[in-house]
Amino acid sequence: MTAVRAAFDIGGTFTDLVVDDGRILHRGKVLTTPHAPAAGALAGLDELVARAGLDWPRVSEVVHGTTLVTNALLERRFGVTGLLVTRGFRDVLAMGRQQRYDAYDLRIAFPAPLVPRELRLEIDERTLASGRIVHGVRAEQVVDAARRLVGAGVTSLAVCFLHSYREPANEDAAARAVRETFPDLRVVTSSAVAPEIREYERTVTAVATAAVLPLVDDYLDEVTAGLSARGCGGPLQLMQSSAYTAPEASVRVAPITLLESGPAGGARAAATTLDSPRRPVLAFDMGGTTAKACLAGTDGTLSLVGELEVAREHRFTSGSGLPLRVPSIDLIEIGAGGGSIAATDRLGLLRIGPESAGAHPGPACYGFGGTEPTVTDANLCLGYLGADTKLAGSVSLDLPAAEEALRGLGDRLGLDVRALALGIHRLVDEQMAAAARAHLVDRGTDPRRVTLVVTGGAGPAHAAGMARLLGCPEVVVPVGAGTASAAGFLGAPAGIERSWSLPSPLAEVDWSRIASLYERLEAEVATALGADRADGTLRFERRVDARLVGQVHLLTVPLSDLDDSVGATLRPAYRSRFRVDPGDMPMEILTWRCQGTAATPDVSPAVPATGETRQETTRAVTFDEGGPVPCPVVSRGSLRPGAVLRGPVVVEEAETTTVVPPGDRLEVGETGNLHLTVGGGRRGV
C-alpha cells in the first residue's frame, strides 16, 4: 500500500495543509486559530484527509512547521528564565556587541535582554581560550544559585560559561548538579546548542533556547497527542530554519531551530519548482502576516547562514535585533503581508505595518470585527480579489466593510477609497522590491538576471508589480502556490548541522585533530537523525567559517579535503563575496561545520482541482490612476498547459489569486506552473 504523508504550516493568519497520497498532492487552507493553533490545524487536516478519501491510520509521516518560537520571542511570551554565567560576565546580555546599527540615531534602542539582571547569577569558574580549565565549578555554589532562581519563579535555566565552546566540562558539571537537585527545571548549556566562538551570540542563543523550551515541549505534546488520538502511527518531523526536517526528539533539544520553519518550506518549494531554471531563483513568499525572500542557485540550492536575527527594534535594519546562532537559509524579511495594517506615520505619510490584523479580527473584509484598513482590504477594493471570492474556501469577503475601513484613512490623507487602495498596493510593492534588490545586490546578483518564483496566499497578487520594479524578466507562480510552504515540508530531506569552534590560522591547522573532530560531529548528526552513520543513507557535507587574520566578518565555504587546499577555495570565494582580492594575506578558520542529510523524498504533483473550473467572468479592476477597466477573471483549473493569456487578467484558485496587469503575458507551463512575462515578451527572451 502506498505511503501517505501529510504536512501543515501554521502561520499568523492562515494554516496551510497538504496530504500526499502517492499520486496527487491534495491541498487545503484554513484560518489559524490563535487560541488553539494545533487543534485548528489538526481539524483542518481531518477534513483534507477525508476529502482525499483516506483515513488517519494510513498516514505514515507528518511534517510540521510553526511560528510558535518566533512569536514567543517577538512577544516575550515565555516562562521566567534564569542564567548562570562566569563571574564577571553577568552583563554580557546587556552589553551586546557594542555596535550601533545606525550611527546617526541619537536615541538608538536595542532589544531588552531576554533575562533581567536580577535573574543572571555569577559562578566562580574559568576556562581559558585554549580550553584549559583553571577553575572548576563547585556543585554547592551552583545549586545555591539555582535555588535562588527557582525561588524567584524561574522555570528554565541557561548556563553559559566563558570559552565553553573549547571545553564544556564546567557547563556540563553545573547542569548536572542543577538537574540532580531540581529535576523539573529545564536546563540548557550553551555548548550543547551553540558551541561556537563569540560570547554574546552564544549567550543569547542559549537563553532563547531555554526560554522557549517549556513552551515547545508543551506544544509538541499537544500535537503528538492529537495525532495519536486520530490513529496516526507515523513519526512527527519538524521543519527547521535550514529548510531541512528533523525528528521531533531532536527539535525538543534545540527548539530554536524552528524559528523560520514556515518561510523555509516556501523557499524549499519555490527553489525546486522549476525543472531546469535558466537563472538564479528569488523565492518570494507573501502570506497574511509578512513577506520573505531567499536566493537560490540555478540548481535549486539554498544558501545557508549560521546566524538569524529576531525581535528587531527596526524591522528591516540589520543589527537592531537579537542574534541567534542557528543554521538557516539566507532569508530576508522584505515586506508586509495581506493582513498588515495601513496607517500614517508621525509625518502624516502613508505607511504599511508592521502591525498586522492576523487571523482574528483579521482584515475588515473578513467580517470578524476588524476595522483597520489592510493590504487585503486594498486589494479587494481594487478588484484584484472578487467580492464573491471565498478565501481558504470559507472566508467570504465584505467589500463595503473594506471600503469603510479605507475611507477613514483616506479622509485624513485627502484620498478617495480607490486612490488610497492603489497607494497601499503600490507602497507594499515598492517596499518589497527595494528590500529584495538590496538583498540580491549584496550577494552579487543582478535583479534583472533572476526568475521570481512566488508563493503564499498574498504573493501572486503582488508578483507582477514587484517584478516590474526589480526588472525581473519572468515570474513563476507554481501550482499550489498558496500552500507551498506545507508542500515544501514534504519535499525537504531530513538534515541536521553540528558545529564546533576551534580557531586556528590556516597554516597551523592540526588536520589529524580536525579529522577526529569530524568523526565526532558526524556521529552526533547520525544519532540526532536516528540513522546509522555506516549504512550510507546519510550524505555529509563539511564547511568552515573563515576570515582574514584580524578581520571580524566571516565567510563560510565548503571543505572538500582535510588539508591546506581549502585555501584555494577561500580566496576565490572571498573575491566573489567582497569584490576585494585578499592576495597572500593569512587566513584563519574559526568554526568547523558538518551537515548530515538524508535522501530527498519524492512528492506527488499538485494539480489544479477540477472543482476550481468555472465559467470565465469579467469584473472591474483598477491598475492605475485611469480607474477601473473590465478585466477577464478565469479559474486556474480551466487553464491547460500551453495556454497563453494577455493582461489584464485575473487568475483565481482556492488558495490564492494571480494578477496579470495590462501588457503582461501569461503562459501555462507543461507542469501547470504559471509563467508571467513582464512587458509581454515570450518566455526565455
C-alpha positions as CSV (number, residue, x, y, z in Angstrom):
1,M,0.0,0.0,0.0
2,T,1.3,3.4,-1.0
3,A,2.6,5.5,1.9
4,V,0.6,8.6,2.8
5,R,2.3,11.7,4.1
6,A,0.8,14.9,5.5
7,A,2.2,18.4,6.4
8,F,0.9,21.6,7.9
9,D,2.3,25.0,8.4
10,I,0.6,27.3,11.0
11,G,1.1,30.9,10.0
12,G,-0.1,34.1,11.7
13,T,-3.2,34.3,9.6
14,F,-3.7,31.0,7.7
15,T,-2.7,27.4,8.2
16,D,-1.5,25.6,5.0
17,L,-2.3,21.9,4.7
18,V,-1.2,19.2,2.2
19,V,-1.7,15.4,2.0
20,D,0.3,13.3,-0.4
21,D,-1.5,10.0,-1.3
22,G,1.3,8.8,-3.6
23,R,-0.5,10.1,-6.7
24,I,-1.7,13.6,-6.1
25,L,-0.8,16.3,-3.6
26,H,-4.1,17.3,-2.0
27,R,-4.2,20.9,-0.7
28,G,-6.2,22.9,1.9
29,K,-6.1,26.2,3.7
30,V,-7.9,27.2,6.9
31,L,-7.8,30.2,9.2
32,T,-5.3,29.9,12.0
33,T,-7.0,29.7,15.4
34,P,-4.6,31.7,17.7
35,H,-6.1,30.4,20.9
36,A,-5.5,26.8,19.9
37,P,-3.4,26.6,16.7
38,A,-2.6,22.9,16.9
39,A,-6.3,21.9,17.4
40,G,-7.4,24.1,14.5
41,A,-4.7,22.8,12.2
42,L,-5.5,19.1,13.0
43,A,-9.2,19.8,12.5
44,G,-8.3,21.2,9.0
45,L,-6.2,18.1,8.3
46,D,-9.2,15.9,9.3
47,E,-11.3,17.5,6.6
48,L,-8.5,17.2,4.0
49,V,-7.7,13.6,4.8
50,A,-11.4,12.8,4.5
51,R,-11.7,14.8,1.2
52,A,-8.8,12.8,-0.2
53,G,-10.7,9.6,0.6
54,L,-8.2,8.5,3.2
55,D,-8.1,7.8,6.9
56,W,-5.5,8.7,9.5
57,P,-4.0,5.2,10.1
58,R,-2.7,5.3,6.6
59,V,-0.7,8.4,7.3
60,S,2.9,7.2,7.7
61,E,4.5,10.6,8.4
62,V,3.5,14.2,9.4
63,V,5.8,17.2,8.9
64,H,5.0,20.4,10.7
65,G,6.2,24.0,10.8
66,T,5.1,26.7,13.1
67,T,5.6,30.4,14.1
68,L,5.4,29.4,17.7
69,V,9.1,30.1,18.6
70,T,9.2,33.3,16.5
71,N,6.1,34.7,18.1
72,A,7.2,33.8,21.6
73,L,10.5,35.7,21.2
74,L,8.8,38.7,19.5
75,E,6.1,39.0,22.1
76,R,8.3,37.9,25.1
77,R,5.6,35.3,25.7
78,F,7.6,32.6,27.6
79,G,8.2,31.5,31.2
80,V,10.6,33.0,33.6
81,T,14.1,32.2,32.5
82,G,17.4,32.4,34.5
83,L,21.0,32.5,33.5
84,L,24.3,31.3,35.1
85,V,27.5,32.9,33.8
86,T,31.2,33.1,34.6
87,R,31.9,35.6,37.4
88,G,32.5,39.0,35.8
89,F,30.2,38.3,32.8
90,R,26.8,39.0,34.3
91,D,26.1,41.8,31.9
92,V,27.1,40.2,28.6
93,L,23.4,40.2,27.5
94,A,23.1,43.9,28.3
95,M,26.4,45.0,26.7
96,G,25.7,43.2,23.4
97,R,28.1,43.7,20.5
98,Q,28.8,47.4,21.3
99,Q,27.9,48.3,17.7
100,R,25.5,50.9,16.6
101,Y,23.3,49.8,13.7
102,D,22.5,53.5,13.0
103,A,25.4,55.9,13.6
104,Y,23.2,58.9,13.4
105,D,20.3,57.9,15.7
106,L,20.8,59.7,19.0
107,R,18.1,57.7,20.6
108,I,19.1,54.3,19.4
109,A,17.3,51.4,21.0
110,F,18.3,47.8,21.3
111,P,16.1,44.8,22.4
112,A,15.9,44.4,26.1
113,P,17.8,41.3,27.4
114,L,15.7,38.1,27.5
115,V,16.8,37.7,31.1
116,P,16.6,40.6,33.6
117,R,19.8,41.4,35.6
118,E,18.4,40.0,38.9
119,L,18.0,36.6,37.3
120,R,21.5,36.5,35.9
121,L,23.9,35.0,38.6
122,E,27.6,34.5,38.5
123,I,29.5,31.3,39.2
124,D,33.2,31.0,40.2
125,E,34.7,29.1,37.3
126,R,37.2,29.7,34.5
127,T,38.2,28.1,31.3
128,L,40.9,29.7,29.1
129,A,40.6,30.3,25.4
130,S,43.0,27.3,24.9
131,G,40.4,25.1,26.6
132,R,42.4,24.5,29.8
133,I,40.3,24.7,32.9
134,V,41.9,26.7,35.6
135,H,39.0,26.8,38.0
136,G,36.3,24.1,38.1
137,V,32.8,24.6,39.4
138,R,31.7,23.9,42.9
139,A,28.4,22.0,42.9
140,E,27.2,23.5,46.1
141,Q,27.6,27.1,44.7
142,V,25.8,26.2,41.5
143,V,22.9,24.5,43.4
144,D,22.6,27.5,45.8
145,A,22.4,29.9,42.7
146,A,19.8,27.6,41.1
147,R,17.8,27.6,44.4
148,R,17.7,31.4,44.4
149,L,16.5,31.4,40.8
150,V,13.8,28.8,41.4
151,G,12.6,30.8,44.4
152,A,12.2,33.8,42.1
153,G,9.9,31.8,39.8
154,V,12.4,30.6,37.2
155,T,11.1,27.6,35.2
156,S,14.0,27.2,32.8
157,L,17.8,27.9,33.1
158,A,20.6,28.7,30.7
159,V,24.2,28.0,31.5
160,C,26.8,29.9,29.6
161,F,30.4,29.9,30.8
162,L,33.4,31.6,29.1
163,H,35.1,29.6,26.4
164,S,32.8,26.6,26.9
165,Y,32.9,26.0,23.1
166,R,36.5,24.8,23.6
167,E,35.9,22.8,26.7
168,P,32.3,22.2,28.0
169,A,33.2,20.3,31.2
170,N,32.3,23.2,33.6
171,E,29.0,23.8,31.9
172,D,28.2,20.1,31.9
173,A,29.1,19.8,35.6
174,A,26.9,22.8,36.5
175,A,24.0,21.5,34.5
176,R,24.3,18.0,36.1
177,A,24.3,19.5,39.6
178,V,21.1,21.5,38.9
179,R,19.3,18.6,37.3
180,E,20.0,16.3,40.2
181,T,18.6,18.8,42.7
182,F,15.8,20.3,40.6
183,P,14.7,17.6,38.1
184,D,11.7,19.6,36.9
185,L,13.8,22.6,35.9
186,R,14.6,22.8,32.2
187,V,18.4,23.3,31.8
188,V,20.2,24.3,28.6
189,T,24.0,24.7,28.2
190,S,25.4,26.9,25.5
191,S,28.0,24.3,24.5
192,A,25.1,21.9,23.6
193,V,23.1,24.4,21.4
194,A,25.8,26.8,20.1
195,P,29.4,25.5,20.7
196,E,30.8,28.5,18.8
197,I,33.1,31.4,19.5
198,R,31.5,34.9,20.3
199,E,30.3,35.2,23.8
200,Y,27.3,37.4,23.3
201,E,25.8,35.5,20.4
202,R,26.3,32.2,22.2
203,T,24.7,33.5,25.4
204,V,21.6,34.9,23.5
205,T,21.2,31.6,21.7
206,A,21.4,29.6,24.9
207,V,18.9,31.9,26.7
208,A,16.5,31.9,23.9
209,T,16.5,28.2,23.7
210,A,15.9,27.8,27.4
211,A,13.1,30.4,27.3
212,V,11.1,28.6,24.6
213,L,11.9,25.1,25.7
214,P,8.9,24.6,28.0
215,L,6.6,26.2,25.5
216,V,7.7,24.0,22.7
217,D,7.6,20.9,24.9
218,D,4.0,21.5,25.8
219,Y,3.0,22.3,22.3
220,L,4.6,19.2,20.8
221,D,2.9,17.1,23.5
222,E,-0.4,18.6,22.3
223,V,0.4,17.9,18.6
224,T,1.6,14.3,19.2
225,A,-1.4,13.6,21.4
226,G,-3.7,14.9,18.7
227,L,-2.1,12.7,16.1
228,S,-2.1,9.7,18.3
229,A,-5.8,10.1,19.1
230,R,-6.5,10.1,15.4
231,G,-4.7,6.8,14.9
232,C,-1.7,8.3,13.1
233,G,1.1,5.9,13.8
234,G,3.8,7.7,11.8
235,P,6.5,9.9,13.2
236,L,6.3,13.7,13.6
237,Q,9.1,15.6,11.7
238,L,9.6,19.3,12.2
239,M,10.8,21.8,9.6
240,Q,13.8,23.8,10.6
241,S,15.1,27.2,9.6
242,S,17.7,25.4,7.5
243,A,15.0,24.0,5.1
244,Y,15.8,20.5,6.4
245,T,13.5,18.5,8.6
246,A,14.4,16.9,11.9
247,P,12.8,14.3,14.2
248,E,10.6,15.6,17.0
249,A,13.1,14.3,19.7
250,S,15.9,16.4,18.1
251,V,13.9,19.5,17.9
252,R,12.8,19.2,21.6
253,V,16.5,19.6,22.5
254,A,17.1,22.6,20.2
255,P,13.7,24.2,19.6
256,I,15.3,27.4,18.4
257,T,15.9,25.7,15.1
258,L,12.1,26.2,14.4
259,L,12.5,29.9,14.1
260,E,11.9,30.4,10.3
261,S,10.3,27.0,9.6
262,G,7.4,28.3,7.6
263,P,9.4,30.5,5.2
264,A,12.0,27.8,4.8
265,G,9.3,25.5,3.5
266,G,8.1,28.1,1.0
267,A,11.7,28.7,-0.1
268,R,12.3,25.0,-0.5
269,A,9.2,24.6,-2.7
270,A,10.0,27.6,-4.8
271,A,13.6,26.7,-5.3
272,T,12.7,23.2,-6.7
273,T,9.6,24.1,-8.6
274,L,11.4,24.6,-11.9
275,D,12.8,21.6,-13.7
276,S,15.7,23.4,-15.4
277,P,15.9,27.0,-14.3
278,R,17.9,29.2,-16.6
279,R,18.6,31.8,-14.0
280,P,19.0,32.0,-10.2
281,V,15.7,32.0,-8.4
282,L,14.4,34.6,-6.0
283,A,12.0,32.6,-3.9
284,F,9.4,35.1,-2.6
285,D,6.7,34.1,-0.1
286,M,4.0,36.6,1.0
287,G,1.3,35.4,3.4
288,G,-1.1,37.0,5.7
289,T,1.4,38.5,8.1
290,T,4.7,39.1,6.4
291,A,6.7,38.6,3.2
292,K,10.1,37.0,3.0
293,A,12.6,36.1,0.2
294,C,15.6,33.8,-0.4
295,L,18.0,33.5,-3.3
296,A,18.6,30.0,-4.8
297,G,21.0,28.9,-7.4
298,T,20.2,27.5,-10.8
299,D,20.4,24.0,-9.3
300,G,17.9,24.8,-6.6
301,T,20.5,25.1,-3.9
302,L,19.5,27.4,-1.0
303,S,22.4,29.2,0.7
304,L,22.8,28.6,4.4
305,V,24.0,31.1,7.0
306,G,25.0,30.4,10.6
307,E,23.0,33.3,12.3
308,L,19.5,34.6,12.4
309,E,18.3,37.9,13.9
310,V,14.9,38.2,15.6
311,A,12.9,40.8,17.6
312,R,14.4,43.7,15.8
313,E,13.8,47.2,17.1
314,H,13.6,48.3,13.5
315,R,12.1,45.7,11.3
316,F,14.3,45.9,8.3
317,T,17.5,47.1,10.0
318,S,20.2,44.5,10.5
319,G,21.9,44.7,13.9
320,S,18.8,46.0,15.7
321,G,17.7,42.6,16.9
322,L,18.8,39.5,18.9
323,P,21.4,37.4,17.1
324,L,20.9,33.7,17.3
325,R,23.4,31.1,16.2
326,V,21.0,28.9,14.2
327,P,21.6,27.3,10.8
328,S,19.2,28.9,8.5
329,I,18.6,29.6,4.8
330,D,19.8,33.1,3.8
331,L,16.4,34.7,4.3
332,I,15.4,38.3,4.4
333,E,12.1,39.8,5.6
334,I,11.1,42.2,2.8
335,G,7.7,43.5,3.5
336,A,4.2,43.3,4.8
337,G,1.5,40.6,4.5
338,G,-2.1,40.6,3.5
339,G,-3.2,41.5,7.0
340,S,-0.7,44.3,7.5
341,I,-2.4,47.5,8.6
342,A,-2.2,50.7,6.7
343,A,-1.8,53.9,8.8
344,T,0.1,57.2,8.8
345,D,3.5,57.8,10.3
346,R,4.4,60.8,12.6
347,L,4.9,63.0,9.4
348,G,1.4,62.1,8.2
349,L,2.6,59.9,5.4
350,L,1.2,56.5,4.4
351,R,2.9,53.5,6.0
352,I,2.2,49.8,5.9
353,G,2.7,47.6,9.0
354,P,4.5,46.3,11.0
355,E,1.2,45.8,12.9
356,S,-1.0,43.0,11.5
357,A,-4.7,42.2,11.8
358,G,-3.8,38.5,11.9
359,A,-6.5,35.9,11.7
360,H,-8.7,37.5,14.3
361,P,-10.1,40.0,13.9
362,G,-8.3,39.9,10.5
363,P,-8.8,42.4,7.7
364,A,-12.1,44.4,7.8
365,C,-13.3,42.5,4.8
366,Y,-13.3,39.2,6.7
367,G,-16.2,40.3,8.7
368,F,-14.8,39.2,12.0
369,G,-14.8,42.6,13.6
370,G,-11.7,44.2,12.1
371,T,-11.9,47.9,11.4
372,E,-8.4,48.9,10.4
373,P,-7.5,49.1,6.7
374,T,-5.2,46.3,5.5
375,V,-3.4,45.3,2.3
376,T,-6.1,42.6,1.7
377,D,-8.8,45.3,2.0
378,A,-7.0,47.4,-0.5
379,N,-6.7,44.5,-3.0
380,L,-10.4,43.8,-2.6
381,C,-11.3,47.5,-3.3
382,L,-9.1,47.4,-6.5
383,G,-10.8,44.3,-7.8
384,Y,-7.8,42.0,-7.5
385,L,-9.9,39.9,-5.2
386,G,-13.6,39.4,-6.0
387,A,-16.4,40.2,-3.6
388,D,-17.7,36.7,-4.4
389,T,-14.3,35.1,-3.6
390,K,-14.0,32.8,-0.6
391,L,-10.5,32.9,0.9
392,A,-9.4,29.4,2.0
393,G,-12.7,28.2,0.7
394,S,-14.7,29.5,3.7
395,V,-14.0,33.2,4.3
396,S,-16.4,35.5,2.4
397,L,-15.2,38.9,1.6
398,D,-17.2,42.0,2.5
399,L,-16.5,44.8,0.0
400,P,-18.5,47.6,1.9
401,A,-16.6,46.8,5.1
402,A,-13.2,47.1,3.3
403,E,-14.3,50.4,1.7
404,E,-15.4,51.8,5.1
405,A,-12.1,50.8,6.6
406,L,-10.1,52.6,3.9
407,R,-12.4,55.7,3.9
408,G,-11.3,56.9,7.4
409,L,-7.6,56.8,6.5
410,G,-8.3,58.2,3.1
411,D,-10.1,61.2,4.6
412,R,-7.0,62.0,6.7
413,L,-4.8,61.8,3.6
414,G,-7.2,63.6,1.2
415,L,-7.7,60.5,-1.0
416,D,-10.7,58.6,-2.1
417,V,-11.0,54.9,-1.4
418,R,-9.7,53.7,-4.8
419,A,-6.8,56.1,-4.8
420,L,-5.8,55.1,-1.3
421,A,-6.1,51.4,-2.2
422,L,-3.9,51.9,-5.2
423,G,-1.4,53.7,-3.0
424,I,-1.4,50.9,-0.4
425,H,-0.8,48.3,-3.1
426,R,2.0,50.2,-4.8
427,L,3.7,51.1,-1.5
428,V,3.8,47.5,-0.5
429,D,5.3,46.6,-3.9
430,E,7.9,49.4,-3.6
431,Q,9.0,48.3,-0.1
432,M,9.3,44.6,-1.1
433,A,11.2,45.4,-4.3
434,A,13.6,47.8,-2.5
435,A,14.4,45.2,0.1
436,A,14.7,42.4,-2.4
437,R,17.0,44.5,-4.6
438,A,19.3,45.2,-1.7
439,H,19.4,41.5,-0.7
440,L,20.3,40.5,-4.3
441,V,22.9,43.1,-4.9
442,D,24.5,42.5,-1.6
443,R,25.0,38.9,-2.7
444,G,26.4,39.9,-6.1
445,T,23.3,39.1,-8.1
446,D,21.7,41.4,-10.7
447,P,17.9,41.5,-10.1
448,R,17.4,41.6,-13.9
449,R,19.0,38.1,-14.1
450,V,16.8,36.2,-11.7
451,T,13.5,34.4,-12.0
452,L,10.9,35.4,-9.4
453,V,9.1,32.4,-8.0
454,V,6.1,33.5,-5.9
455,T,4.3,31.6,-3.2
456,G,2.0,32.3,-0.3
457,G,-1.7,33.3,-0.3
458,A,-1.0,37.0,-1.0
459,G,2.1,36.8,-3.1
460,P,0.7,36.2,-6.7
461,A,-1.4,39.4,-6.4
462,H,1.8,41.5,-6.0
463,A,4.2,39.5,-8.1
464,A,3.9,41.4,-11.4
465,G,4.3,44.8,-9.7
466,M,7.3,43.7,-7.7
467,A,8.9,42.1,-10.8
468,R,8.4,45.3,-12.8
469,L,10.1,47.4,-10.2
470,L,13.0,44.9,-9.9
471,G,13.4,44.4,-13.6
472,C,12.9,40.6,-13.3
473,P,12.1,39.2,-16.7
474,E,10.0,36.3,-15.6
475,V,7.6,35.4,-12.7
476,V,6.6,31.9,-11.9
477,V,3.5,31.0,-9.8
478,P,3.7,27.3,-9.0
479,V,0.7,25.0,-8.9
480,G,-0.4,25.1,-5.2
481,A,1.4,28.4,-4.6
482,G,-1.0,29.3,-1.8
483,T,0.1,26.2,0.2
484,A,3.7,25.9,-1.0
485,S,5.2,26.2,2.5
486,A,3.5,22.9,3.6
487,A,4.3,21.3,0.3
488,G,7.9,22.3,0.8
489,F,7.9,20.5,4.1
490,L,7.2,17.2,2.3
491,G,9.9,17.8,-0.3
492,A,12.6,18.6,2.3
493,P,15.1,16.0,3.2
494,A,15.9,15.3,6.8
495,G,19.1,17.1,7.8
496,I,21.0,18.4,10.9
497,E,24.1,20.5,11.3
498,R,26.6,20.2,14.1
499,S,29.5,22.7,14.6
500,W,32.4,23.3,16.8
501,S,34.7,26.4,17.1
502,L,38.4,25.6,17.1
503,P,40.1,28.7,15.9
504,S,43.4,28.2,14.1
505,P,45.5,30.0,11.4
506,L,45.1,28.1,8.2
507,A,48.9,27.4,8.1
508,E,48.8,25.9,11.6
509,V,45.8,23.6,11.5
510,D,46.3,20.2,13.1
511,W,44.4,18.2,10.4
512,S,44.6,14.9,12.3
513,R,42.7,16.6,15.2
514,I,40.2,18.0,12.7
515,A,39.7,14.5,11.3
516,S,38.8,13.3,14.8
517,L,36.5,16.3,15.3
518,Y,34.6,15.5,12.1
519,E,34.3,11.8,13.2
520,R,32.6,13.0,16.3
521,L,30.4,15.6,14.6
522,E,29.2,13.0,12.0
523,A,28.4,10.6,14.8
524,E,26.3,13.3,16.6
525,V,24.4,14.1,13.4
526,A,23.6,10.5,12.7
527,T,22.4,9.9,16.3
528,A,20.2,13.1,16.1
529,L,18.7,11.9,12.8
530,G,18.1,8.4,14.1
531,A,20.3,6.9,11.3
532,D,23.3,4.6,11.1
533,R,26.3,6.6,10.1
534,A,27.9,3.5,8.4
535,D,25.0,2.4,6.3
536,G,25.4,5.1,3.6
537,T,21.9,6.6,4.0
538,L,23.3,10.0,5.1
539,R,25.4,12.4,3.0
540,F,27.8,14.5,4.9
541,E,28.9,18.0,3.9
542,R,31.8,19.8,5.6
543,R,32.1,23.6,5.7
544,V,34.2,26.1,7.6
545,D,33.8,29.7,8.8
546,A,36.9,31.5,7.8
547,R,38.3,35.1,7.6
548,L,41.4,37.1,7.1
549,V,43.5,37.2,10.2
550,G,42.4,40.2,12.2
551,Q,39.1,40.6,10.4
552,V,35.7,40.4,12.0
553,H,33.3,39.2,9.3
554,L,33.3,35.5,8.4
555,L,32.9,33.6,5.1
556,T,31.5,30.1,5.0
557,V,33.0,27.8,2.3
558,P,32.9,24.0,1.6
559,L,35.7,21.9,2.9
560,S,36.3,19.1,0.4
561,D,39.6,17.7,1.8
562,L,41.1,17.8,5.2
563,D,44.3,19.7,4.2
564,D,45.6,23.1,3.3
565,S,43.9,23.0,-0.1
566,V,40.9,24.8,1.5
567,G,42.9,28.0,0.9
568,A,42.4,27.5,-2.8
569,T,38.6,27.7,-2.2
570,L,38.7,30.5,0.4
571,R,40.5,33.1,-1.7
572,P,38.2,33.0,-4.8
573,A,35.2,32.9,-2.5
574,Y,36.5,36.0,-0.7
575,R,36.9,37.8,-4.0
576,S,33.5,36.8,-5.2
577,R,31.7,37.8,-1.9
578,F,33.5,41.1,-1.1
579,R,34.9,42.1,-4.5
580,V,38.3,42.5,-3.0
581,D,41.4,40.4,-3.8
582,P,42.9,39.1,-0.5
583,G,46.2,38.4,-2.1
584,D,48.6,36.5,0.1
585,M,47.1,37.8,3.4
586,P,47.0,35.0,6.0
587,M,43.6,33.4,6.8
588,E,42.2,31.6,9.8
589,I,39.4,29.1,10.4
590,L,37.2,29.7,13.4
591,T,34.4,27.1,13.2
592,W,34.1,23.7,11.6
593,R,30.7,22.6,10.4
594,C,29.2,19.2,9.5
595,Q,25.8,18.9,7.7
596,G,24.3,15.4,7.5
597,T,21.4,15.0,5.0
598,A,19.2,12.1,4.2
599,A,17.7,11.3,0.7
600,T,15.3,13.8,-0.7
601,P,11.7,12.4,-0.6
602,D,9.5,12.3,-3.7
603,V,6.4,14.4,-3.7
604,S,3.4,13.8,-5.9
605,P,2.4,16.6,-8.3
606,A,0.0,19.2,-7.2
607,V,-2.6,19.8,-9.9
608,P,-5.4,22.4,-10.1
609,A,-8.5,20.7,-8.8
610,T,-11.3,20.1,-11.4
611,G,-13.7,21.7,-8.9
612,E,-11.9,25.0,-9.4
613,T,-13.0,25.2,-13.1
614,R,-15.8,27.6,-13.8
615,Q,-17.1,29.9,-16.5
616,E,-14.9,32.9,-17.3
617,T,-16.4,36.2,-15.9
618,T,-15.5,39.8,-16.0
619,R,-15.2,42.4,-13.2
620,A,-13.9,46.0,-12.9
621,V,-10.2,46.1,-11.8
622,T,-8.1,49.1,-11.1
623,F,-4.4,49.0,-12.3
624,D,-3.6,52.8,-12.4
625,E,-5.0,56.3,-12.0
626,G,-7.1,55.8,-15.1
627,G,-9.7,54.0,-13.0
628,P,-11.3,50.5,-13.2
629,V,-11.3,48.6,-16.5
630,P,-13.2,45.5,-17.5
631,C,-10.9,42.5,-16.7
632,P,-11.4,38.8,-17.5
633,V,-11.4,36.5,-14.5
634,V,-10.6,32.9,-15.1
635,S,-10.2,29.9,-12.8
636,R,-6.8,28.2,-12.8
637,G,-8.4,24.8,-13.1
638,S,-9.7,25.8,-16.6
639,L,-6.2,26.6,-17.9
640,R,-4.3,23.8,-19.7
641,P,-0.5,23.6,-20.5
642,G,0.4,25.8,-23.4
643,A,-2.4,28.3,-22.9
644,V,-1.4,31.9,-23.4
645,L,-3.2,34.9,-21.9
646,R,-2.6,38.6,-22.3
647,G,-3.1,41.0,-19.5
648,P,-5.2,42.4,-18.0
649,V,-6.5,39.1,-16.5
650,V,-7.0,37.7,-13.0
651,V,-6.5,34.0,-12.4
652,E,-8.3,32.7,-9.3
653,E,-7.9,29.4,-7.4
654,A,-8.9,28.2,-4.0
655,E,-5.8,29.4,-2.1
656,T,-4.5,32.4,-4.0
657,T,-5.2,34.9,-6.8
658,T,-2.7,35.8,-9.6
659,V,-3.0,39.3,-11.1
660,V,-1.7,40.0,-14.6
661,P,-1.6,43.7,-15.4
662,P,-2.2,45.2,-18.9
663,G,0.6,44.5,-21.3
664,D,2.0,41.4,-19.5
665,R,1.9,37.9,-20.8
666,L,0.8,34.7,-19.0
667,E,1.7,31.2,-20.3
668,V,0.8,27.9,-18.6
669,G,3.8,25.6,-18.4
670,E,3.9,21.8,-19.0
671,T,3.6,21.1,-15.3
672,G,0.8,23.7,-14.8
673,N,3.0,26.5,-13.4
674,L,2.0,30.0,-14.5
675,H,4.8,31.8,-16.3
676,L,4.3,35.6,-16.3
677,T,6.5,37.7,-18.5
678,V,6.5,41.4,-17.6
679,G,6.1,43.6,-20.7
680,G,4.6,40.8,-22.8
681,G,7.7,39.2,-24.2
682,R,8.0,35.5,-24.8
683,R,9.3,33.1,-22.1
684,G,13.1,32.8,-22.0
685,V,13.6,36.0,-24.1
